[in-house]
């Protein structure tokens, strides 16, 4: 079974979509580790319910990003992790992890990149008044949401939609797209 890690900072609904796809037999993989940089985040409880080990750490307890990424790299290697999937991990990945997992770190972002990178992409799209936005899954590089795009799906914003409506529609698309892309990556149907 291919071992993957999911990195999250918050609610973890995308983690749960991946875990559920595995449980339903739609995705052949094992989430062998959830990594969380915000101890107490909701994702921890979700992982617990699936019996998945969580590695929570406080970045402020380390002197530098290189320090905590060296620790993470060691834990990921010990757990036999092959791929890292970022799911609402609100932190740039540094050179230590990028080199350790070259070409095997992937992120999901709630906009049609390169539009609306960074924080609150849903709010950015809503404020800009665009009629179509969406979801992007991409390889991670050193930039902010700049890596090579793997797949995208669109979401239409209708007259009268609130930002919350848009958030719900984006999440529904994310929860289908991410497990499907992960499946293709693990089956090596997508090459970098
Ligand atoms: C998701 O919408 C994800 O696309 C976004 O954070 C949310 C996490 O939700 N990620 C980014 O904005 C990364 N730049 P979740 O914790 O419920 O999966």
Boltz pocket constraint, residues with backbone or C-beta under 6 A from the ligand:
constraints:
  - pocket:
      binder: B
      contacts: [[A, 8], [A, 9], [A, 10], [A, 11], [A, 12], [A, 13], [A, 14], [A, 15], [A, 87], [A, 88], [A, 89], [A, 90], [A, 108], [A, 109], [A, 110], [A, 118], [A, 119], [A, 120], [A, 121], [A, 145], [A, 171], [A, 174]]
      max_distance: 6.0
